Amino acid sequence: MKLRYQVSGDDLSLAGKASSEVKRALGRLGVDPGAIKRTAVSMYEAEMNMVIHGGGGVAVAEFSPERIVITMEDSGPGIADLDLAMQEGYSTAPEWIREMGFGAGMGLPNMKRNSDELRIESEVGKGTTVTIVIIFSVPGGGQA
């Protein structure tokens, strides 16, 4: 199964909608709650980064019986220094985002901590693609 979402880059009130829908879909499939939580946290962090930094983009979640692969792609400014961006507490979020309680510099570290595999491809001026893999099993070996 494959789900595709357009993530708005100009409406913070919609941020998290795609990750919430994927979380519900995994619950309906009977996926282990721990894997659901890791998926929701990872995807939410990626979605927030896409809204705050990337101007929105496309989120795709591909389910199989043993894993979910989430691809988040934007056409934003890209990440100039990925090693620096992966450090806890490092943030390029504007002050108004921080005043709302976001932009603490935990997005990429939380994605890494909660995923089984994290790939980030970014080019300055072109955008960023984040691929998150969460491994799980569906009861009875059914198709996710």
Helices and strands as residue ranges (DSSP letters): E 2-8, G 12-14, H 17-29, H 33-52, E 56-64, E 67-74, H 82-85, H 95-99, H 107-114, E 117-123, E 127-135, G 139-141
